[in-house]
């Protein structure tokens, strides 16, 4: 499993985005079940993502899921608005998994 800009809590959301994210934020995750059904977890985060608190998110991915955490520099939330249309590390990690 490869997760890009994954999160457990979010920051800096406007009211509409808060409403949209609410079901995901409030739904508990069974970390043991996730680990039991996934052989490897990789998450790719950005050091300047305005929505994902990087330290907290990194800790949860590592401690609760045993994930490999990759921190990219200055990629925002990996969106077109952040001018991110290619992510070579994602392809690299995908090819390692197949």
NORVEN-V31262 format. One record per residue. N is the residue number from 1. PHI is phi in whole degrees, 0 to 359 (none if undefined). PSI is psi in whole degrees, -180 to 180 (* if undefined). Layout:
# NORVEN-V31262
n: {N/N}
phi: {PHI/PHI}
psi: {PSI/PSI}
This chain:
# NORVEN-V31262
n: {1/2/3/4/5/6/7/8/9/10/11/12/13/14/15/16/17/18/19/20/21/22/23/24/25/26/27/28/29/30/31/32/33/34/35/36/37/38/39/40/41/42/43/44/45/46/47/48/49/50/51/52/53/54/55/56/57/58/59/60/61/62/63/64/65/66/67/68/69/70/71/72/73/74/75/76/77/78/79/80/81/82/83/84/85/86/87/88/89/90/91/92/93/94/95/96/97/98}
phi: {none/240/241/253/58/292/208/241/224/233/231/60/272/279/299/297/294/298/294/296/281/310/300/285/294/270/274/294/253/272/300/294/293/299/298/292/251/221/283/209/235/235/236/245/238/247/287/231/293/287/252/253/291/297/295/298/295/302/299/294/301/288/285/272/239/61/282/280/249/246/250/271/268/54/251/59/257/59/244/300/300/270/64/256/241/223/220/306/296/294/298/302/292/300/295/292/276/269}
psi: {131/127/124/126/35/158/161/-30/158/154/164/31/146/176/-44/-45/-33/-42/-43/-41/-17/-48/-36/-39/-37/-10/120/149/130/90/-38/-39/-40/-49/-37/-22/10/125/-30/140/129/134/139/120/162/143/-8/30/122/-14/-24/114/105/-43/-49/-45/-44/-47/-44/-46/-43/-50/-42/-28/-4/30/150/126/126/127/115/151/131/46/3/-133/24/41/169/-36/-29/6/31/109/-11/146/84/-36/-31/-47/-43/-48/-38/-46/-30/-30/-22/*}
